[in-house]
Amino acid sequence: MALLDELADALAADVMAAMKEFDDDRLYMEMSKVIGTSSPSLQEAFNTSCRLRLSEQRARKFLDETIRARREGGKAPAAPRDAEGH
């Protein structure tokens, strides 16, 4: 449903901005609980959008640090191990 995804993503974007502004890395969890009291469907779409945004932020940070390290001749950060230990 397009409206569901649009609403969830817009809310997630606003929550991510508030998390950054107020240095509150758990705000999205509180918002998820609020949403879940009235719409489990919106809650799941919101959670998905938040996970995607948070993952992209971590990946972007890793990429930036890797590029900086390689350009400066330093050691690039190690990627996290996956569930299988690779």
N, C-alpha and C positions, 0 to 999 in steps of 0.2 A: 504494500500500500504506500503510495508516494507521499501522501500527507503525513502518515506516521513517521516515515524516515526523515522527511523535511523538518517536522517539529522536533524530533529527537536530536537531529544533527544541529539545528539552530540552538537548542537548549544546551547541548554539549559544548558547543563553541563558546557560549556565554559563560558556562561554568568553568571551562578551562581558563578563560581570561580572568575570571574572579579568583581562581586558584593561584594563578601567577601573581596577580595584584596583591593578594593578601597572604601569600606564601602558605597556603593551606592545601596540602596535597591529598587531603581526604574529603574535601567538599563534595566531590562527585559521588562518593558513597552515601553521604547524607541525603543528597538530592535523589539518588536512586531509591532510597527508602520512602521519601516523600511521594515520588511518582508511583511507586509500587502499591501504595495504599488505594489508588484509584484506577490505575491502568497497568496491569502486568505487561501488556503488549508494548506500551510506550516505554516502560521501564527496561525491557530487554533491548529495544532499539536504542535507547539512550545509553545503556551500558556498552553496547557494541560500538557506538560512535565514540564513547570515551576511551574504550580500550584501543580503538584504532588511532585516535589522536595521541594518546599517551605512548603507544608503540612507535608512532612516527616521530615523536619528539625524542625518544631514546635513540632511535636509529639515526636521526639527524645529528644529534650530539656525538654519537660514535663516529659518524662520517666526518664531521668537522674536526674532531680530535685526531682522527687518522690522517686526514689531509694535512693538518697543521704539523703533526709529528713527522710525516714523510718529507714535507717541504723543508723542515728545519733539521733533517737528518737524525731525528730522534726515533725512539721506539714507539710504534703505534700501539694503541690499547688492544688488549686481548678481547676477542669476542666472547660473550658468555657461553658456557657449555650448555648443550641441549639436554633434554631429559635422559638421553642414553649415554651421556658423558662424553660426547664428541666435541 
